[in-house]
Amino acid sequence: MVATILMMAERLDLTCLAEGVETLGEQSSLAQLRCRCAQGFGIAKPMPFRQK
């Protein structure tokens, strides 16, 4: 399902953001599917906007 969504977004020239990425495995799988934007506890803990 994720691969299909990313493929549709690419064909429509849209940027996708994967939310809820919590493990290196999830991050790796998304990278293999050419998902360039991701967020979640596996990347960084929530923080105020100004601290990013």
N, C-alpha and C positions, 0 to 999 in steps of 0.2 A: 504494500500500500504506500509506504513512504517513497519507494522508488518511482511509483507512478505519479505521485503528487509532485515530486521534484522534476520529473520529466515534463509534466504539464506546465509547471511554472517556468521552466526554461524555454519551452516553446512559445509561451505567452510573454516572454521577456520580463518576468517578475522575479523578485528576490524572496526566497523563503527563509524563515527563521525557525529552527528546531528548538522547541522549548522542553524543559524537563530532562536535559541530558545529565545523567548522574554517574556514568561510569566511562572509563577509557574505552571499553568495548563499544559502547553506543557512539562515542565520539569518533572512533575509528571507522565504524560502519557508515556513519554519516559522511565522513570524509571520502570514503570509497565511492559513495553515491554522488559525490561532487556537491554536497551541501556545504556552503561556505559560511553560513551564519548559524550559530548555536548558542544557547545559554542554559544554565542549570547549575545545580550544586556541584557537579563534577568539574565544572570550569571555574566557578567562583561563587562564594557565598553572596547572598543579597547584600547590597550596599546602597547608600544614597547616591543619586545620580552624579553629584559633584565629586565623588571619590573614584570614579571609574578611570 
